Amino acid sequence: MRYFPINLDVRGRKVVVVGGGGVARRKVASLVRCGAEVTVVSPGFCRALSRMKGIRRVRRRYRKGDTKGACLVVSATDSDQVNRRVHRHAVDAGIPVNVVDRPELCTFTIPAVVGKGDLVVTVSTGGASPALSRRVREKMEEDIGRTFADHAALMKAIRPKVLSSPLSARRRKDILTRMAGEEVHGVLERRGTRAARRMMESMLEEALQG
């Protein structure tokens, strides 16, 4: 495995995207959904990028100082020269950089994502085949139902209560494992979130009383 998997919090942080076409638009849209402060640098922008809200557009050719202060840089241009310059400047500044479809110019790759609520599942082939990553992602989208996202939301709500309880660390781990298991998931699928929430609360209450 070449790449170390990681989820990065980019909320409120500067991310620079170089390029103004459709590929850049898809990267920008994903970053905006994650709360990043996105700056897009390009001599021109596709219609979607021209209309997209919540981003900063710099309408000119890329310059060396454009990446200053960024936590991430993405280059999505059709110019090999520009892509290589972006890569070199980012690496020299110690900023993680992704050059779309050029794994040899990437210090990180962007996986295919299946996202439903708080549940995020990513697929990567280590840059070997983005097309295969997309195929696996599409298969996972078919297999992962909405109930998994609902289950994740329920776990997010009750986990702080379990962690702040007087139960031992071992008991807290056991109860959280049980709450994430098939017993609760089956109730969620058959009877909905309210019934599943009641079951999880009962599990915690029983653990506290026992």
C-alpha beads as a LAMMPS data file, in Angstrom:
LAMMPS data file: protein, C-alpha beads

210 atoms
209 bonds

1 atom types
1 bond types

-500.0 500.0 xlo xhi
-500.0 500.0 ylo yhi
-500.0 500.0 zlo zhi

Masses

1 110.0

Atoms # bond

1 1 1 0.000 0.000 0.000
2 1 1 1.668 3.199 -1.191
3 1 1 -0.614 5.839 0.339
4 1 1 -1.539 6.329 3.984
5 1 1 -5.348 6.705 4.210
6 1 1 -6.435 9.863 6.033
7 1 1 -9.505 12.082 6.422
8 1 1 -8.481 15.753 6.503
9 1 1 -10.542 18.503 8.123
10 1 1 -10.444 21.437 5.668
11 1 1 -13.237 23.492 7.226
12 1 1 -12.336 27.173 7.084
13 1 1 -8.917 26.442 5.578
14 1 1 -7.524 27.693 2.285
15 1 1 -7.362 25.258 -0.601
16 1 1 -6.077 26.306 -4.023
17 1 1 -7.388 24.719 -7.218
18 1 1 -5.585 25.572 -10.455
19 1 1 -7.763 25.175 -13.529
20 1 1 -11.171 26.341 -14.640
21 1 1 -12.736 23.424 -16.506
22 1 1 -15.097 20.606 -15.670
23 1 1 -12.550 18.524 -13.785
24 1 1 -11.639 21.502 -11.611
25 1 1 -15.345 22.145 -11.013
26 1 1 -15.853 18.657 -9.579
27 1 1 -12.898 19.041 -7.220
28 1 1 -14.056 22.499 -6.145
29 1 1 -17.610 21.292 -5.507
30 1 1 -16.336 18.516 -3.225
31 1 1 -14.084 20.904 -1.317
32 1 1 -16.877 23.449 -0.849
33 1 1 -19.153 20.729 0.544
34 1 1 -16.448 20.005 3.110
35 1 1 -16.318 23.667 4.167
36 1 1 -12.980 24.620 2.600
37 1 1 -12.151 28.220 1.654
38 1 1 -11.472 27.562 -2.030
39 1 1 -9.463 29.826 -4.335
40 1 1 -9.616 28.901 -8.027
41 1 1 -6.910 30.244 -10.333
42 1 1 -7.447 30.153 -14.099
43 1 1 -7.493 32.491 -17.139
44 1 1 -11.086 31.378 -17.696
45 1 1 -13.844 29.425 -15.976
46 1 1 -16.495 27.019 -17.195
47 1 1 -20.083 28.156 -16.734
48 1 1 -20.598 26.143 -13.545
49 1 1 -17.475 27.576 -11.902
50 1 1 -18.400 31.091 -13.003
51 1 1 -21.710 30.746 -11.181
52 1 1 -20.584 28.742 -8.161
53 1 1 -21.036 30.538 -4.842
54 1 1 -18.704 30.459 -1.868
55 1 1 -15.416 30.441 -3.800
56 1 1 -12.776 33.022 -4.699
57 1 1 -11.968 33.259 -8.413
58 1 1 -8.623 34.622 -9.649
59 1 1 -8.977 35.163 -13.399
60 1 1 -5.409 34.960 -14.686
61 1 1 -2.606 32.482 -15.264
62 1 1 -1.136 30.661 -12.302
63 1 1 1.708 32.379 -10.438
64 1 1 4.170 30.965 -7.941
65 1 1 2.776 32.782 -4.903
66 1 1 -0.795 31.568 -5.474
67 1 1 -0.333 28.557 -3.206
68 1 1 0.892 30.559 -0.205
69 1 1 -1.032 29.742 2.959
70 1 1 -2.893 26.793 1.438
71 1 1 -3.328 23.507 3.290
72 1 1 -3.905 21.660 0.002
73 1 1 -3.317 22.329 -3.685
74 1 1 -5.071 20.672 -6.620
75 1 1 -3.953 21.210 -10.209
76 1 1 -6.512 20.326 -12.886
77 1 1 -5.232 21.997 -16.054
78 1 1 -4.527 20.553 -19.502
79 1 1 -1.042 22.095 -19.498
80 1 1 1.764 19.756 -18.470
81 1 1 4.035 22.755 -17.924
82 1 1 1.601 24.433 -15.537
83 1 1 0.898 21.188 -13.702
84 1 1 4.594 20.579 -13.162
85 1 1 5.133 24.134 -11.902
86 1 1 2.248 23.805 -9.434
87 1 1 3.650 20.488 -8.221
88 1 1 7.164 21.875 -7.775
89 1 1 6.046 25.019 -5.963
90 1 1 3.744 23.081 -3.609
91 1 1 6.392 20.470 -2.794
92 1 1 8.993 23.169 -2.161
93 1 1 6.560 24.867 0.242
94 1 1 5.661 21.599 2.003
95 1 1 2.029 21.718 0.836
96 1 1 0.276 18.465 -0.166
97 1 1 -0.513 18.561 -3.892
98 1 1 -2.661 16.545 -6.266
99 1 1 -2.248 16.824 -10.031
100 1 1 -5.320 15.223 -11.579
101 1 1 -4.589 12.021 -13.532
102 1 1 -0.834 12.379 -12.908
103 1 1 -0.031 10.124 -9.920
104 1 1 3.704 10.721 -10.358
105 1 1 3.066 14.421 -9.607
106 1 1 0.873 13.760 -6.570
107 1 1 1.841 13.718 -2.919
108 1 1 -1.728 12.643 -2.182
109 1 1 -4.519 11.129 -4.239
110 1 1 -8.249 11.821 -4.079
111 1 1 -10.253 8.593 -3.739
112 1 1 -13.657 7.824 -5.160
113 1 1 -16.197 8.600 -2.438
114 1 1 -19.480 7.081 -1.352
115 1 1 -21.015 9.599 1.024
116 1 1 -24.349 9.334 2.800
117 1 1 -24.784 11.658 5.758
118 1 1 -21.933 11.178 8.228
119 1 1 -21.031 7.867 6.597
120 1 1 -18.137 8.230 4.141
121 1 1 -16.552 5.260 2.384
122 1 1 -13.615 5.829 0.037
123 1 1 -12.111 3.693 -2.713
124 1 1 -8.581 4.017 -4.065
125 1 1 -6.371 2.063 -6.437
126 1 1 -3.283 4.055 -5.452
127 1 1 -3.504 6.078 -8.646
128 1 1 -3.377 2.953 -10.820
129 1 1 -6.894 3.289 -12.233
130 1 1 -9.347 6.081 -11.327
131 1 1 -11.848 4.392 -13.664
132 1 1 -11.737 1.200 -11.595
133 1 1 -12.165 3.253 -8.408
134 1 1 -15.315 4.774 -9.877
135 1 1 -16.629 1.326 -10.827
136 1 1 -16.102 0.005 -7.295
137 1 1 -17.706 3.162 -5.880
138 1 1 -20.803 2.659 -8.046
139 1 1 -21.065 -0.938 -6.843
140 1 1 -20.767 0.173 -3.208
141 1 1 -23.469 2.808 -3.722
142 1 1 -25.812 0.004 -4.754
143 1 1 -24.909 -2.133 -1.746
144 1 1 -24.854 0.493 1.022
145 1 1 -28.381 1.487 1.962
146 1 1 -29.526 4.700 3.598
147 1 1 -29.907 2.879 6.906
148 1 1 -26.137 2.790 7.344
149 1 1 -26.048 6.593 7.256
150 1 1 -28.944 6.712 9.729
151 1 1 -27.095 4.259 11.969
152 1 1 -23.989 6.466 11.854
153 1 1 -26.095 9.491 12.860
154 1 1 -27.530 7.594 15.829
155 1 1 -24.050 6.516 16.918
156 1 1 -22.820 10.097 16.647
157 1 1 -25.615 11.241 18.959
158 1 1 -25.236 8.597 21.660
159 1 1 -21.453 8.095 21.687
160 1 1 -20.733 11.157 23.905
161 1 1 -23.223 9.836 26.479
162 1 1 -21.481 6.477 26.566
163 1 1 -17.997 7.988 26.780
164 1 1 -19.006 10.321 29.626
165 1 1 -20.690 7.541 31.613
166 1 1 -19.078 6.011 34.743
167 1 1 -18.670 2.680 32.956
168 1 1 -15.174 1.253 32.649
169 1 1 -13.277 1.757 29.392
170 1 1 -13.815 -1.928 28.541
171 1 1 -17.564 -1.714 29.187
172 1 1 -17.866 1.496 27.149
173 1 1 -16.130 -0.197 24.233
174 1 1 -18.369 -3.253 24.527
175 1 1 -21.599 -1.250 24.601
176 1 1 -20.550 0.892 21.623
177 1 1 -19.678 -2.244 19.679
178 1 1 -23.075 -3.720 20.479
179 1 1 -24.853 -0.505 19.461
180 1 1 -23.064 -0.591 16.112
181 1 1 -24.007 -4.229 15.564
182 1 1 -26.613 -6.112 13.596
183 1 1 -29.181 -6.151 16.424
184 1 1 -29.674 -2.379 16.300
185 1 1 -29.269 -2.235 12.533
186 1 1 -32.029 -4.796 12.060
187 1 1 -34.426 -2.741 14.202
188 1 1 -33.443 0.362 12.242
189 1 1 -34.267 -1.333 8.932
190 1 1 -37.560 -2.823 10.128
191 1 1 -38.944 -0.174 12.496
192 1 1 -37.056 3.055 11.856
193 1 1 -34.756 5.443 13.697
194 1 1 -37.000 6.117 16.682
195 1 1 -37.170 2.445 17.639
196 1 1 -33.445 1.997 17.086
197 1 1 -32.694 5.028 19.258
198 1 1 -34.847 3.633 22.069
199 1 1 -33.010 0.316 21.846
200 1 1 -29.620 2.005 22.104
201 1 1 -30.735 4.092 25.075
202 1 1 -32.029 0.931 26.762
203 1 1 -28.691 -0.764 26.183
204 1 1 -26.905 2.074 27.923
205 1 1 -29.406 2.153 30.788
206 1 1 -29.065 -1.597 31.344
207 1 1 -25.284 -1.321 31.346
208 1 1 -25.412 1.438 33.943
209 1 1 -27.767 -0.523 36.159
210 1 1 -25.782 -3.738 35.814

Bonds

1 1 1 2
2 1 2 3
3 1 3 4
4 1 4 5
5 1 5 6
6 1 6 7
7 1 7 8
8 1 8 9
9 1 9 10
10 1 10 11
11 1 11 12
12 1 12 13
13 1 13 14
14 1 14 15
15 1 15 16
16 1 16 17
17 1 17 18
18 1 18 19
19 1 19 20
20 1 20 21
21 1 21 22
22 1 22 23
23 1 23 24
24 1 24 25
25 1 25 26
26 1 26 27
27 1 27 28
28 1 28 29
29 1 29 30
30 1 30 31
31 1 31 32
32 1 32 33
33 1 33 34
34 1 34 35
35 1 35 36
36 1 36 37
37 1 37 38
38 1 38 39
39 1 39 40
40 1 40 41
41 1 41 42
42 1 42 43
43 1 43 44
44 1 44 45
45 1 45 46
46 1 46 47
47 1 47 48
48 1 48 49
49 1 49 50
50 1 50 51
51 1 51 52
52 1 52 53
53 1 53 54
54 1 54 55
55 1 55 56
56 1 56 57
57 1 57 58
58 1 58 59
59 1 59 60
60 1 60 61
61 1 61 62
62 1 62 63
63 1 63 64
64 1 64 65
65 1 65 66
66 1 66 67
67 1 67 68
68 1 68 69
69 1 69 70
70 1 70 71
71 1 71 72
72 1 72 73
73 1 73 74
74 1 74 75
75 1 75 76
76 1 76 77
77 1 77 78
78 1 78 79
79 1 79 80
80 1 80 81
81 1 81 82
82 1 82 83
83 1 83 84
84 1 84 85
85 1 85 86
86 1 86 87
87 1 87 88
88 1 88 89
89 1 89 90
90 1 90 91
91 1 91 92
92 1 92 93
93 1 93 94
94 1 94 95
95 1 95 96
96 1 96 97
97 1 97 98
98 1 98 99
99 1 99 100
100 1 100 101
101 1 101 102
102 1 102 103
103 1 103 104
104 1 104 105
105 1 105 106
106 1 106 107
107 1 107 108
108 1 108 109
109 1 109 110
110 1 110 111
111 1 111 112
112 1 112 113
113 1 113 114
114 1 114 115
115 1 115 116
116 1 116 117
117 1 117 118
118 1 118 119
119 1 119 120
120 1 120 121
121 1 121 122
122 1 122 123
123 1 123 124
124 1 124 125
125 1 125 126
126 1 126 127
127 1 127 128
128 1 128 129
129 1 129 130
130 1 130 131
131 1 131 132
132 1 132 133
133 1 133 134
134 1 134 135
135 1 135 136
136 1 136 137
137 1 137 138
138 1 138 139
139 1 139 140
140 1 140 141
141 1 141 142
142 1 142 143
143 1 143 144
144 1 144 145
145 1 145 146
146 1 146 147
147 1 147 148
148 1 148 149
149 1 149 150
150 1 150 151
151 1 151 152
152 1 152 153
153 1 153 154
154 1 154 155
155 1 155 156
156 1 156 157
157 1 157 158
158 1 158 159
159 1 159 160
160 1 160 161
161 1 161 162
162 1 162 163
163 1 163 164
164 1 164 165
165 1 165 166
166 1 166 167
167 1 167 168
168 1 168 169
169 1 169 170
170 1 170 171
171 1 171 172
172 1 172 173
173 1 173 174
174 1 174 175
175 1 175 176
176 1 176 177
177 1 177 178
178 1 178 179
179 1 179 180
180 1 180 181
181 1 181 182
182 1 182 183
183 1 183 184
184 1 184 185
185 1 185 186
186 1 186 187
187 1 187 188
188 1 188 189
189 1 189 190
190 1 190 191
191 1 191 192
192 1 192 193
193 1 193 194
194 1 194 195
195 1 195 196
196 1 196 197
197 1 197 198
198 1 198 199
199 1 199 200
200 1 200 201
201 1 201 202
202 1 202 203
203 1 203 204
204 1 204 205
205 1 205 206
206 1 206 207
207 1 207 208
208 1 208 209
209 1 209 210
